Amino acid sequence: MPGGRKMPKYVLTHVLFEEKRAEFELELLAGSRGLKKRRIVTHDVYRPGLALAGYTKYFLTERVQIIGNTELSYLGTLPRERARTAIKRVISFEPPCFIVAKGLAVPQYLLSEAERRDIPVFRTPMDTTPFIHRLTAFLEYKLAPETSLHGTLLDVDGVGLLLVGESGIGKSECALDLVARGHRLVADDRVRIVRRGEGILMGYGPAMSDLLQHHLEVRGIGIVDIYSMFGIRSIRIQKRIEVQVELVTWDPNASYERIGLEDRFEKVLGVPIPTVTVPVVPGKNISVICEVIAMNHLLKVRGFHPAKIFNQELIRIMSTKSPKIDPFVTEDNE
């Protein structure tokens, strides 16, 4: 697969505050100086109850620290100096931020120590468990593994086809023909790919503000505006990538798949993607082939593998015992 570029991933705490301030009703209580320097690098969160009690061997310092009623009620059972020591012990690990749930009152010594260390402390009125679920979903979205590569992404009969190949091989021209046949363009030239969960790759075009969004570069013509020419039904903002179609220049000495028994996969961000190599020669209708690839993929998803079924039937016929026929015996000689 053409080399992609992996993006470094982290979220500054000020991004969390700005983007989710209204939804989570976040209130900044302390550590404002740390908003633009504290980085969140994982979507997992941590509740520091054990660390407050003194056990810090497995303290996960890189995680957002969630403080709920359990943690604060425990601190309330301690003498003031022991509670202060417990807070200093946890804050000394310098996690990215603390978030207090359920709108609970926050001890002043916690705020003072966090302010001194430039560690943001937020408060939300949301209940602890629902808040953790929603925060985790947001961070998982922001921190999803991402790469970008040279190619063209289309929605062909509901299947996300990623066309790749060397420059000038005809990816954009094929995409233009597919759009004219009623399919939809997601991105041309540069495709942004984000992994969702463990096995889903989502492809995106340029940002909404990018002037080249939903445009094609067709050699000999120039830049073509797909949206203006074919309308809103010809484009998509995003699409799951399900099959990669690699366009290559025809090589008479190369060996190409003739039957289709063995599926080939290539990994993108650790996710295996079915890959089909299509040799390109003048006069070959690549658009129709792409439609067939999409429909063939849909059949396989539904458990119908045409090549394997054909092979099984062929083996069955060949294994059936039939009487030998003497080619020299005719009906006239009997």
C-alpha positions, 0 to 999 in steps of 0.5 A: 500500500502507498506509504501513509503518514501516521499522525501524533496523537494527544489532546491538550486539556484546553481542547477538552474544556473548550469543546465539551464545556457546554455539553459536560457543563464543565467549570474550571476551578484551578490550574488555568496555566496548565490548560495549554501544556497538559496533554491527554494521551489515552482515552482511558480514565482513572479513579485515584481511590487507592492512591489516596489511600497510599497504594501508588505502585500501579498509579496510572499517571497519564490518565484523566483522574476522575474524583467522585463521591467515593474519593471525596467522602474518603478524604472527609474521614481523614484528619486535615493533614493526612488528607492534604498529604494524600492529595499531595501524593496523588498530584505529585504524579502530575496527571493531565487533569482532575475532574470532579463529578456530581457537582461536589464541593472540592477541598481548598487544599486540593485546589491550592496544590493543583494551582501550584502545580499547574494541573487543571481541575474541572467540575461537572454536575453529571453523575460519575459513571455516565460522565465517564462513559461520555468522556471516554467516547469523546477521548476515543474519538479524538485520540483514534489512530490516524493516517493519510495516503494518496488515493481516491475513496468512493461509495460504490453500491454502499461499499467503500472502495479505496482506489490506490496506484501510482500518479497518472494511473487513472484513479480520478478518471475512474472516480469521475466515471463512477460518479457519472454512473450514480455512485458517490465521491468521498475524497480524491488525491489525499484520503484521511483514514481514522481507525474506529474501535479495533476493526473499522477504518473510516475515510474522510476528505479534506476539512470542510474549510478546504477549497478542494473538498469534493473536487477531482483533478482530471488530467487534460481538463483540470479541477472539476467540482463534483458537487456543482456538476452532479449535485448533493447525491454525488458526494459523501463526507465520510465512508467506511473503507471496505475494499482496496482496489490497486490499479497497476500498469499491465505487465505481460510478465506478471501473474494476476489473479485469475480465479479469486479463490484466495483473498488478499489483505493489506493492513492499514493502521493494523486493520486488514483490508481486502485488496484487489489488484487490477491491471490497467490497459487501454480500453479496459472499463475500470469503472465496471470492474469496480462495480463488480468488485463492490457487488462481489464484496457484498456477496462475500459479506453475506456468505456467498463466495462465487469463486469457492462455490465454482471450485467446489462444484468443479471438484464434485463433477471431476470426482464423479465416476463416469464410464469411459468412452471409447472414441473409436467406437461409433453407433454405426460399428455397434 
